[in-house]
Amino acid sequence: QVQLVESGGGSVQPGGSLRLSCATSGGIVSNSDMGWHRQAPGKQRELVASITMYGFTNIADSVKGRFTISRDIAKNTVYLQMNSLKPEDTALYYCNARPRTSLYPFWGQGTQVTVSS
């Protein structure tokens, strides 16, 4: 069974920082490609950052230089460090996992990030 639980969202002023966490069931992070997506009201869900089971990372151009994805295999947790936040970063952020043995991804429930003055 695959379970993903996001946390760490909240409200912050422009220029501030937040760290999102995605806690997973045992063995998921080391055997899955992991990613963070976000969705604002009325907009399509978009990929923000990803990290493969081998540790290779990819960051969307819109957040490159500001966001960092990382993982702690021992804790079965994936993180998204968000710095220099902008109002356009406001969205519901979702963690997702694609285990190497699965043909489809699994999703968490999401955590809200709001950036405003």
N, C-alpha and C positions, 0 to 999 in steps of 0.2 A: 504494500500500500504506500502511495506517495502522498505526503502532506506537506504543504508550504504555508507558512504564517509570516506575514510582513508586519513590521513595527518600525517606529521611529519617526513617523510623519508628524506634522504639526504646522503651526503658523510661524513665519519668520519674516523679518524685514529684508528688502533688497540688499544684497551684499552679504547676507548672513549664510550660515551653514547648517546642514542637517546630515545625519548619518542614518540611512535606512538599513534594516536587517531583515534577512529572510531565513528563518529557522526551518529546517527540513527534517524529515524522518531519516533514520540512520542509513548511511551509505549512499545517499542520493548525490551529494555534491561531488564526490570522487568518481562517480560513474555517470554523470550527466553533463550536458551543456546547459549552462544557466544563463538567465537574462533578466534584465529589468525593462519593462515597458511602461508607458504612461498614456493616459487618455484624459483630455480635457472635455468639458461638456460640448456636445455638438461636433466634435472632431474625431478623426480616426485614431485608433490606438497605434502608437509608434514605438519602435525599438529605441531604447536609450543606450544600453550597454550590454555586453555579453562576455562571458568567460567560458571557454571550453573545458572539458574534463581534463585536458592536458595543460590548462593554465593560460592559453592564448586569449587575449582580450581584444575587444573591439568597442570603440566609443563613437556615438553619433556625432556628426560634424557640429550640430547645434549646441552640444554640451562639451565638446572636446576642449581640454585645458581647464575645465571647471569640475567635471565629475570623474570619479575613479571607481572601478568595480574591483572587488577583491573577494577572497574566500578564505575560510578557516576550515579545512577538511576535518580536523579533529573535533570541531564543534558543529559540523554539518550546517554551516551558516555561510551565506553570501551577503556581502555588504555593498552599498552604494553610498560613497562619500560625495556629498553635494556642496560645493563651495561657490562663492560669488553668485548666489541665487538671484534670479531675475523674475519679475512678475509673470513672464511667459513660461516659466517652469511650473506654474500652478497646474496641478493635475492629480488624478488618482494614479498612484504608482503600483504596478503589479510585478510580482516575482513569478518567473516561470522556469520549468525544468523539463528537459528532454532526455530521459535516460537512454543509454546506448541500446538497451533492450526494448525500447518502446518506439512505436511508429508515430506517436502523437504526443504533444506536450501536456503538462499539468500546470495549473494556475493557482495562485493564492487568492485571498479575498480582496487585497488591495489596501493601501494606506494613503491617506490624503495629505498632500503637500500644498500649502497656500503661502504665496509670497506677495506681500503688500505693504505699503507704507502705513 
